[in-house]
Amino acid sequence: MAKSIRSKSKRKFRAVKRTKSLKKMKDELQNIANFDVKLVTLPFVTRNELLTASRQEPPPISDLEDQGQKDQAEPMETSKAMSIRNEHGSYPVWMNKRERKRQIRLYRMKKRSKRR
């Protein structure tokens, strides 16, 4: 392991950061542990209710097709087809800086080729 002053100071700061983050995590876990369990439990279902639910007839196929058409009628998320950007013009969070620059460069090249 390196013994330079820089690496020692980095290790020291990482240890300080670790202690701060551990305190936050401990508080969050305690809050979760103190959370009311009654809100999280699932409702109790009897065997008879399950049997009656299984005996019911499924909805007709035409109703299912209508639901599919309704879903398609809703507008899709608007974005430019040439880029990955969303409607506000920002790139996704998961994309790194280098890839963003590459996308911008490709977009500009396509734009230039269209003009010619």
TAVEN-V977364 format. One record per helix or strand. SS is the DSSP state (H for helix, E for strand). FROM is the first residue (numbers start at 1). TO is the last residue. If there is no record, write none. Layout:
BEGIN
ss: (SS | SS)
from: (FROM | FROM)
to: (TO | TO)
END
This chain:
BEGIN
ss: (H | H | H | H | H)
from: (5 | 37 | 47 | 61 | 97)
to: (33 | 39 | 55 | 73 | 115)
END
